[in-house]
Amino acid sequence: MINFSINLLPANLKANRKISLQNTTLLSLCITAVIIYVILLAIIFSLKTTLALSEKVDERQIDNLQVEIASFKDIQAQINFINDRGAELKNKDADKNKLMSNIIAEIAQSTPSDVQIQQLSANVKTKPNFKITGATTSIAEAVKFKEKLEESQFFGETNLQSAATDSTTHQVIFNIDFNLQTSGESQK
């Protein structure tokens, strides 16, 4: 079956209908273009506001991070200060330990072979700073020990406090008090 369409309209009506169809098509294309343009504008505007908000959030985060970095620099400065103080204290402790080692070595070197040190007390807050209790075979050995301590660069004001013979052991028990000689004090 074949379909035939016969158009019996007059020619000017056909032309008007064709023009109106073209106008309708053109109008629908223009409306579609305007709608697409409005949609694109809405998308661009929302994208612009989203990016502006994101930029503000990023700027706030950058400011917060800069504040944190500044506080970390303060903390780092405090850590460096604490480390420096710790190193100074460690050096002071090492110097004190070295001094005490030298003092004990000096006492050991000054001790005659017949002298036994029974007790050594040290207190830097009181004078005399050091007290030695010992035993020896004679009072002369105790005096000799006292004189060797006086010759030392570390000790000043050496005093033989007491010396007595123990009747059971037949040894002389003595007490010697002396002060630590600081670098500002003069040696006798």
C-alpha positions in Angstrom: 0.0 0.0 0.0 1.2 3.3 -1.0 0.3 6.4 0.9 -0.1 9.6 -1.0 -0.5 12.9 0.6 -2.2 15.5 -1.5 -1.8 19.1 -0.4 -4.7 21.1 -1.7 -3.9 24.4 0.2 -3.4 27.5 -1.8 0.3 28.6 -2.4 0.3 31.7 -0.1 -1.2 29.6 2.8 1.5 27.0 2.1 4.1 29.8 2.2 2.7 31.2 5.5 2.5 27.8 7.0 6.1 27.1 6.0 7.3 30.5 7.4 5.4 30.0 10.6 6.9 26.5 10.9 10.4 28.0 10.3 9.6 30.7 12.9 8.4 28.2 15.4 11.6 26.1 14.8 13.7 29.2 15.1 11.9 30.3 18.2 12.2 26.9 19.8 16.0 26.9 19.0 16.3 30.4 20.5 14.4 29.3 23.7 16.6 26.2 23.9 19.7 28.3 23.5 18.5 30.8 26.2 17.6 27.9 28.6 21.1 26.3 28.0 22.7 29.7 28.5 20.7 30.2 31.8 21.7 26.7 33.0 25.3 27.3 32.1 25.2 30.7 34.0 23.6 28.9 37.0 26.4 26.3 36.9 29.1 28.9 36.6 27.6 31.0 39.4 27.4 28.0 41.8 30.9 26.9 40.8 32.1 30.5 41.5 30.5 30.6 44.9 31.8 27.1 45.8 35.3 28.1 44.8 35.0 31.3 46.8 33.9 29.4 49.9 36.6 26.8 49.3 39.2 29.6 49.0 38.0 31.2 52.3 38.2 27.8 54.0 41.7 27.2 52.6 42.8 30.6 53.7 41.5 29.9 57.3 43.3 26.6 57.3 46.5 28.3 56.1 46.2 30.9 58.8 45.6 28.2 61.4 48.6 26.2 60.2 50.8 29.3 60.3 49.7 29.8 63.9 50.5 26.2 64.7 53.9 26.5 62.9 54.6 29.6 65.0 53.7 27.7 68.2 55.9 24.8 67.0 58.8 27.3 66.5 58.2 28.5 70.1 58.2 24.9 71.3 61.3 24.2 69.3 63.0 27.3 70.9 61.9 26.0 74.3 63.2 22.5 73.5 66.6 24.0 72.4 66.7 26.1 75.6 66.0 23.0 77.7 68.6 20.9 75.8 71.1 23.7 76.3 70.4 23.9 80.0 70.5 20.1 80.2 73.9 20.1 78.5 75.1 22.8 80.9 73.9 20.9 83.9 75.4 17.7 82.6 78.7 19.5 82.2 78.4 21.0 85.7 77.6 17.5 87.1 80.6 16.0 85.2 82.8 18.8 86.6 81.5 18.1 90.1 82.0 14.4 89.7 85.5 15.0 88.3 86.3 17.3 91.2 85.1 14.7 93.7 87.1 12.0 91.9 90.2 14.2 92.1 89.6 15.0 95.8 89.1 11.3 96.7 92.2 10.4 94.6 94.2 13.1 96.4 93.1 11.7 99.8 94.1 8.2 98.7 97.5 9.4 97.5 98.1 11.4 100.7 97.3 8.4 102.9 100.4 6.7 104.3 100.6 3.0 104.1 100.1 2.5 107.8 96.9 4.6 107.9 93.5 3.0 107.4 90.6 5.4 106.7 87.5 4.1 108.5 85.1 6.9 107.6 85.1 9.8 105.2 82.3 12.4 105.5 81.8 15.3 103.1 79.3 18.1 103.3 80.0 21.2 101.3 77.3 23.2 103.2 79.1 23.1 106.6 82.6 23.9 107.7 84.7 21.8 108.0 83.7 20.3 104.7 85.4 16.9 105.2 85.9 14.7 108.3 88.1 11.6 108.3 88.2 9.0 111.0 91.0 6.5 110.7 93.3 4.1 112.5 97.1 3.9 112.4 100.0 2.4 114.3 101.2 5.7 115.8 100.2 9.3 116.4 103.2 10.3 114.2 101.5 8.6 111.2 98.3 10.5 111.9 100.3 13.8 112.0 102.2 12.8 108.8 98.8 12.2 107.1 97.5 15.6 108.3 100.6 17.3 106.8 100.2 15.5 103.5 96.6 16.7 103.3 97.8 20.3 104.1 100.2 20.1 101.1 97.4 19.2 98.7 96.0 21.8 96.3 92.4 20.8 97.3 92.4 21.2 101.1 92.9 24.1 103.5 92.5 24.5 107.3 93.5 20.9 108.2 93.1 20.1 111.9 93.9 16.9 113.8 90.9 16.9 116.2 91.7 13.9 118.3 94.0 11.0 118.5 93.7 8.2 121.1 95.1 4.7 121.4 92.5 1.9 121.5 93.4 -0.5 124.3 91.9 -3.6 122.6 93.5 -3.1 119.1 96.5 -1.1 120.2 95.9 1.3 117.2 95.7 5.1 117.3 92.2 6.3 116.3 92.3 9.8 115.0 89.9 12.4 113.6 91.0 15.0 111.0 88.8 17.9 109.8 89.6 20.0 106.8 87.9 22.3 104.3 87.8 22.2 100.5 90.1 24.9 99.2 88.3 26.9 96.5 90.2 28.6 93.7 89.7 32.0 95.3 91.3 31.0 98.6 95.0 31.2 99.1 97.0 28.1 100.0 98.8 28.2 103.4 
